[in-house]
């Protein structure tokens, strides 16, 4: 968890911010948001909102009244109390890449399997820069979709003691995640007081929440878990080819979802999610890491702060690249850097994202962490005192001398500068004698060493037994219903 002390960048002028404000207000009031769930519609009716079929026409001022109930700070408890995260305006929480159906390991691209999921969770556990593995790092093809969440939740509990995410894509899985968290953390009341899960609730842009997402939102909100309401807008496909229009749409969808969470449980912890990028207008493929992504990120943070909400950035180390190459590095930086500049509070896909999110890549996991470490150094205010001037070193080195052998250098050379994980500063001859490895090859060596050093955190035996019993029972029940 990074303490961000520098002021965020404000890219929108007050007038431009007012235009987007007027835009989302007209969208929710005139066009409305479609909620494909009778229970949600009834909640809106009871709150005095106009419902036409499955479209809810929302009073913008009422929406803001609901949003105002969201707490400004809350925790996300870890199995190890020392790992507990505190969400606050000046904190940044980093999560690994999420939901990839494929994996790249070296030169091999293949379906993700359960062993990949476990290894990615372990990598997240050993890397201090990552605060949570979320859910799911990848989608294992060797587990049955209907019961996969049981295996993945169990792996998250066993393989790390950091906070993690609930299974949000299906309400049955969401409720099972909550029940397992209760077993780990001492019951329902304990996780209501300090949330143990977060769930990413995606709008089906444009202007729709589907049944499964709504039911998952309701399940998480009823239990007081963290709801991250995130529209997914690729301009040209799920939104207009206009950054301003996409931002207004994103705000409308996110605030509407957060309003529903507050109808379910006033004061439910919630985060305003953003994910604005563009479609390639020649191929239709999603594009990440271009100027539109960066501008969308910078503006989204400013909009969230206007409404007093914590903000999940739509990046991350995002890229459309197929390999860990120059494109992957630049595009990842061009979505991670704006998240820092704009003051993001939750950053998903901070490590491992490749090929527009289709691939979780081991090597990119490491190169992204290198970039993340560098940015954390750069966004830490530079505070100096007189001893930092080390004036005695100038006398020791003399005119035209060098500082390699001065007392100050000898005392600090091990920790005076950033030391990269996979990047190289070696001379050509030394690099060549070491095998002439490129960045991806060095990253492969590094992630394997990181996993070699992994140690499974302890888990209370009675808790483990209760979880195993729950998983076995739920697997039987779900399979009997198929």
C-alpha positions in Angstrom: 0.0 0.0 0.0 1.6 3.2 -1.2 1.2 6.5 0.7 0.8 9.1 -2.0 1.7 12.5 -0.7 2.0 14.5 -3.9 -1.0 16.4 -5.1 -2.9 14.8 -8.0 -2.9 16.3 -11.5 -6.0 18.2 -12.5 -6.4 17.9 -16.3 -10.0 19.2 -16.6 -10.7 22.9 -16.3 -13.7 23.8 -14.0 -15.8 24.5 -17.1 -14.9 21.2 -18.7 -15.7 19.4 -15.4 -19.1 21.2 -15.3 -19.9 20.0 -18.9 -19.2 16.3 -17.9 -21.3 16.8 -14.8 -24.2 18.1 -16.8 -23.7 15.2 -19.3 -24.0 12.4 -16.7 -27.0 14.1 -15.1 -28.8 14.2 -18.4 -27.9 10.6 -19.2 -29.3 9.1 -15.9 -32.4 11.4 -16.0 -33.3 11.3 -19.7 -31.9 8.1 -21.1 -31.9 6.2 -17.8 -29.9 3.1 -16.8 -31.3 -0.4 -17.5 -31.3 -2.8 -14.5 -32.2 -6.4 -15.5 -33.3 -7.4 -12.1 -36.8 -7.0 -10.6 -35.5 -6.7 -7.0 -33.3 -3.8 -8.0 -36.1 -2.2 -9.9 -38.4 -2.5 -6.8 -35.7 -0.8 -4.6 -35.5 2.1 -7.0 -39.4 2.4 -7.2 -39.5 2.4 -3.4 -36.9 5.2 -3.3 -39.1 7.3 -5.6 -37.2 6.9 -8.8 -39.1 6.6 -12.1 -39.0 3.1 -13.6 -40.1 2.4 -17.2 -39.9 -1.3 -17.9 -36.4 -2.2 -16.9 -35.0 1.3 -17.3 -34.6 3.5 -14.2 -34.7 7.2 -14.8 -32.7 8.6 -11.9 -32.9 12.0 -10.2 -29.3 13.1 -10.3 -29.5 14.9 -6.9 -31.0 11.7 -5.4 -28.1 9.8 -6.8 -25.6 12.1 -5.2 -27.5 11.8 -1.9 -26.9 8.0 -2.1 -23.3 8.4 -3.1 -22.7 10.7 -0.1 -23.3 7.7 2.2 -20.2 5.9 1.0 -17.5 6.1 3.7 -14.4 8.1 2.8 -12.1 5.5 4.4 -12.4 1.8 5.1 -10.2 -1.3 5.6 -9.8 -4.5 3.6 -8.8 -7.1 6.2 -6.2 -9.7 5.4 -5.8 -13.1 7.1 -2.6 -11.7 8.5 -3.6 -8.4 10.3 -0.3 -6.9 9.3 -1.4 -7.2 5.6 -4.7 -5.4 6.2 -5.2 -2.6 3.6 -6.6 0.8 4.5 -8.4 2.5 1.6 -8.2 6.3 1.9 -7.8 9.3 -0.4 -4.0 9.3 0.0 -3.4 5.6 -0.4 -2.8 3.5 -3.5 -3.6 -0.2 -3.4 -2.1 -2.4 -6.2 -3.6 -5.6 -7.5 -2.2 -8.1 -10.0 -3.6 -8.7 -13.5 -7.1 -10.2 -13.5 -9.3 -12.7 -15.4 -7.0 -13.8 -18.2 -8.1 -17.0 -20.0 -4.5 -17.5 -21.4 -1.0 -17.5 -20.0 2.3 -16.7 -21.6 5.4 -18.4 -20.0 8.5 -17.6 -22.0 7.8 -18.4 -25.7 4.7 -20.5 -24.9 1.1 -19.1 -25.1 -1.5 -21.5 -23.8 -4.7 -21.9 -21.8 -4.4 -21.0 -18.2 -4.5 -23.9 -15.7 -5.0 -24.2 -12.0 -1.2 -24.4 -11.4 -0.8 -21.0 -13.1 -3.4 -19.5 -10.7 -1.5 -20.8 -7.7 1.9 -19.6 -9.0 0.5 -16.1 -9.7 -1.0 -15.9 -6.2 2.3 -17.0 -4.8 4.1 -14.3 -6.8 1.7 -11.7 -5.5 2.4 -12.9 -2.0 6.2 -12.5 -2.2 6.1 -9.1 -4.0 5.6 -6.3 -1.4 4.5 -3.9 -4.1 1.3 -5.9 -4.7 -1.3 -5.6 -1.9 -3.8 -8.2 -3.2 -4.1 -10.9 -5.8 -7.8 -9.9 -6.3 -9.9 -12.5 -8.0 -9.1 -14.2 -10.4 -5.6 -13.7 -11.6 -6.4 -16.0 -14.5 -9.2 -18.4 -15.4 -8.0 -22.0 -15.2 -9.4 -24.1 -18.1 -8.8 -27.4 -16.2 -11.4 -26.6 -13.5 -15.2 -26.9 -14.1 -16.7 -23.4 -14.5 -19.6 -24.1 -12.1 -17.3 -25.0 -9.2 -14.1 -23.3 -10.2 -14.6 -20.5 -7.7 -14.4 -22.9 -4.8 -10.9 -24.1 -5.8 -9.7 -20.5 -6.5 -11.1 -19.1 -3.3 -9.4 -21.9 -1.4 -6.1 -21.2 -3.1 -6.3 -17.5 -2.3 -6.8 -18.4 1.4 -4.1 -21.0 1.5 -1.4 -19.4 -0.6 -1.4 -15.9 0.7 -2.4 -14.1 3.8 -2.9 -10.8 2.0 -6.5 -9.5 1.4 -8.1 -10.9 -1.8 -11.2 -10.6 -3.9 -14.5 -12.4 -4.0 -15.9 -14.3 -7.0 -18.0 -11.6 -8.5 -19.1 -13.0 -11.9 -21.8 -15.2 -10.6 -24.1 -14.6 -7.5 -23.7 -18.2 -6.4 -20.0 -17.8 -6.4 -20.2 -14.4 -4.7 -22.3 -15.9 -1.8 -19.9 -18.9 -1.5 -16.9 -16.4 -1.3 -18.7 -14.5 1.5 -19.4 -17.8 3.4 -15.7 -18.8 3.1 -14.6 -15.4 4.3 -16.8 -15.8 7.3 -15.1 -19.1 8.2 -11.7 -17.5 7.9 -12.4 -14.3 9.7 -14.7 -15.3 12.6 -18.2 -14.9 11.3 -20.5 -12.5 9.5 -20.4 -9.7 12.0 -16.6 -9.7 11.8 -16.5 -9.2 8.0 -19.3 -6.6 8.2 -17.2 -4.6 10.6 -14.0 -5.0 8.5 -14.6 -6.1 4.9 -12.6 -9.2 3.9 -13.5 -9.1 0.2 -13.9 -6.8 -2.7 -15.9 -7.4 -5.8 -15.6 -5.7 -9.2 -19.2 -5.1 -10.5 -19.0 -4.3 -14.2 -21.7 -2.4 -16.0 -22.7 -3.9 -19.4 -22.0 -0.7 -21.2 -23.8 1.1 -22.6 -26.2 1.9 -19.8 -27.0 -1.5 -18.5 -26.4 -3.8 -15.5 -27.2 -7.4 -16.2 -28.9 -9.8 -13.8 -25.7 -11.7 -12.6 -23.8 -8.5 -11.9 -26.7 -7.0 -10.0 -27.2 -10.1 -7.8 -23.4 -10.2 -7.1 -23.6 -6.5 -6.1 -26.5 -7.1 -3.8 -24.7 -10.1 -2.2 -21.6 -8.1 -1.5 -23.4 -5.0 -0.4 -25.7 -7.0 2.0 -22.6 -8.4 3.6 -20.9 -5.0 3.8 -18.1 -6.0 1.5 -16.3 -3.6 -0.9 -18.2 -2.9 -4.1 -16.1 -1.6 -7.0 -18.5 -0.4 -9.7 -16.7 -0.3 -13.0 -18.1 0.5 -16.4 -16.1 -1.1 -19.3 -16.1 1.4 -22.1 -14.2 1.0 -25.3 -14.9 4.2 -27.3 -16.4 3.2 -30.7 -17.9 0.0 -29.3 -19.5 0.5 -25.9 -19.3 4.3 -26.0 -19.2 7.2 -28.4 -15.9 8.1 -30.1 -15.6 11.1 -27.8 -13.6 11.2 -24.6 -16.0 13.7 -23.1 -19.0 11.5 -23.9 -17.3 8.4 -22.6 -16.5 10.1 -19.3 -20.0 11.3 -18.9 -21.3 7.8 -19.6 -18.8 6.2 -17.3 -19.8 8.6 -14.5 -23.5 7.9 -15.0 -23.1 4.1 -15.0 -20.7 4.0 -12.0 -22.8 6.4 -9.8 -26.0 4.5 -10.6 -24.4 1.3 -9.5 -23.0 2.8 -6.3 -26.5 4.3 -5.6 -27.9 0.8 -5.8 -25.3 -0.5 -3.3 -26.4 2.2 -0.9 -30.1 1.2 -1.3 -29.1 -2.3 -0.3 -26.9 -1.2 2.6 -26.4 2.4 3.5 -22.8 3.1 4.2 -21.6 0.1 2.2 -17.9 0.6 1.2 -17.8 1.4 -2.5 -15.2 2.5 -5.0 -15.9 4.4 -8.3 -14.4 2.4 -11.1 -13.2 3.6 -14.5 -12.1 1.8 -17.6 -12.1 4.1 -20.7 -10.1 3.2 -23.7 -10.7 3.0 -27.5 -11.4 0.5 -30.2 -9.1 0.2 -33.2 -11.4 1.7 -35.9 -9.9 -0.5 -38.6 -10.0 -3.9 -36.9 -12.4 -3.4 -34.0 -9.9 -4.7 -31.5 -9.4 -3.0 -28.2 -6.6 -0.5 -27.9 -4.7 0.2 -24.6 -1.9 2.5 -23.7 -2.6 5.2 -26.2 -3.3 8.9 -25.5 -7.0 8.3 -25.1 -6.4 5.8 -22.2 -4.1 8.2 -20.4 -6.5 11.2 -20.8 -9.4 9.1 -19.7 -7.5 8.1 -16.6 -6.4 11.6 -15.7 -9.9 12.9 -16.0 -11.6 10.0 -14.2 -9.6 10.6 -11.0 -10.6 14.3 -11.0 -14.3 13.3 -11.5 -14.2 10.8 -8.6 -12.7 13.4 -6.3 -15.4 15.9 -7.2 -17.9 13.4 -5.8 -15.9 12.5 -2.8 -15.3 8.9 -3.9 -12.3 6.6 -3.8 -11.3 5.7 -7.4 -10.2 2.5 -9.1 -8.1 3.4 -12.1 -8.6 1.7 -15.5 -4.9 0.8 -15.5 -2.7 -0.8 -14.5 0.1 -1.9 -16.8 -2.3 -2.2 -19.8 -1.1 -3.0 -23.3 -2.3 -4.5 -26.5 1.1 -6.0 -27.3 1.4 -9.7 -27.8 5.0 -10.0 -26.4 7.0 -8.4 -23.6 8.5 -5.8 -26.0 9.0 -2.1 -26.4 5.3 -1.6 -27.1 4.3 -3.5 -24.0 6.7 -1.5 -21.8 5.6 1.9 -23.1 1.9 1.2 -23.1 2.0 -0.2 -19.6 3.9 2.9 -18.4 1.4 5.1 -20.3 -1.5 3.6 -18.2 0.4 3.2 -14.9 1.9 6.7 -14.8 -1.5 8.5 -15.3 -2.9 6.3 -12.4 -0.2 7.8 -10.2 -0.6 11.3 -11.5 -4.4 11.3 -11.2 -4.4 9.9 -7.6 -5.8 6.4 -8.1 -6.8 4.5 -4.9 -7.1 1.0 -6.4 -5.0 -0.1 -9.3 -6.0 -3.4 -10.9 -3.8 -5.1 -13.5 -0.7 -3.7 -12.0 1.4 -6.7 -13.0 1.2 -9.3 -15.8 -1.4 -7.9 -18.2 -0.6 -8.7 -21.9 -2.6 -8.9 -25.2 -5.5 -6.6 -24.2 -6.1 -8.6 -21.0 -6.4 -12.0 -22.7 -3.0 -13.1 -21.4 -1.4 -13.2 -17.9 2.3 -13.2 -18.5 4.9 -14.3 -16.0 7.7 -12.2 -17.5 5.6 -9.1 -17.7 4.7 -9.6 -14.1 8.3 -8.8 -13.2 8.8 -6.0 -15.7 5.6 -4.3 -14.4 6.9 -4.6 -10.9 10.1 -2.9 -11.9 8.1 0.0 -13.4 5.9 0.1 -10.3 8.9 0.3 -8.0 10.4 3.1 -10.0 7.2 5.1 -10.0 6.8 4.7 -6.2 10.3 6.1 -5.8 9.5 9.0 -8.1 6.2 9.9 -6.4 7.8 10.0 -3.0 8.5 13.6 -2.1 12.2 14.4 -2.0 13.1 15.6 1.5 16.7 16.7 2.1 18.7 17.8 5.1 22.2 19.3 5.3 24.0 15.9 5.9 22.6 14.8 2.5 24.9 17.4 0.9 27.8 15.3 2.1 30.1 18.3 1.6 33.1 16.4 3.1 33.0 14.1 0.1 34.0 17.0 -2.2 37.1 17.6 -0.1 37.9 13.9 -0.1 37.5 13.5 -3.8 39.3 16.7 -4.7 39.3 18.6 -7.9 39.0 16.3 -10.9 38.8 13.2 -8.7 36.1 10.6 -8.3 33.7 9.6 -5.6 33.9 5.8 -5.9 36.2 5.5 -2.9 34.9 8.3 -0.6 33.7 7.3 2.8 30.1 8.3 2.1 30.0 6.2 -1.1 31.5 3.1 0.7 28.9 3.5 3.4 25.9 3.8 1.1 26.8 2.1 -2.2 24.6 -0.9 -1.5 21.4 1.0 -1.1 21.9 4.5 -2.5 20.2 3.8 -5.9 17.4 1.8 -7.2 18.4 -1.8 -8.1 16.1 -3.3 -10.8 14.6 -6.7 -10.9 14.9 -7.3 -14.6 16.3 -4.2 -16.2 20.0 -4.2 -17.0 22.8 -1.6 -16.5 25.6 -4.0 -17.3 28.4 -3.2 -19.8 28.0 -4.8 -23.1 30.9 -7.3 -22.5 29.5 -8.4 -19.1 26.0 -8.6 -20.5 27.2 -10.8 -23.4 29.3 -13.0 -21.1 26.1 -13.6 -19.1 24.3 -15.0 -22.1 23.2 -11.8 -23.8 19.7 -12.1 -22.3 17.0 -9.6 -23.2 14.6 -8.1 -20.7 12.0 -10.9 -21.0 14.7 -13.6 -20.5 16.0 -11.8 -17.4 12.5 -11.5 -16.1 12.0 -15.2 -16.5 15.0 -15.9 -14.3 13.7 -13.5 -11.7 10.2 -14.8 -11.4 11.4 -18.3 -11.0 13.8 -17.2 -8.2 10.9 -15.4 -6.5 8.8 -18.5 -6.5 11.7 -20.6 -5.2 11.8 -18.3 -2.2 8.0 -18.6 -1.5 6.9 -20.0 1.8 3.2 -20.8 2.4 1.8 -18.7 5.2 0.3 -20.7 8.2 -3.4 -21.4 8.3 -5.2 -22.5 11.4 -5.9 -26.3 11.1 -9.5 -26.0 12.3 -10.2 -23.2 9.9 -8.6 -25.3 7.1 -10.8 -28.3 8.0 -13.9 -26.1 8.0 -13.1 -24.7 4.6 -12.4 -28.1 3.1 -15.7 -29.4 4.5 -17.6 -26.3 3.1 -15.9 -26.7 -0.4 -16.7 -30.4 -0.6 -20.3 -29.9 0.4 -20.9 -27.0 -2.0 -19.2 -28.9 -4.8 -21.7 -31.8 -4.3 -24.7 -29.4 -4.1 -23.7 -27.4 -7.2 -23.0 -30.6 -9.2 -26.3 -32.1 -8.2 -28.1 -29.1 -9.7 -26.3 -29.3 -13.1 
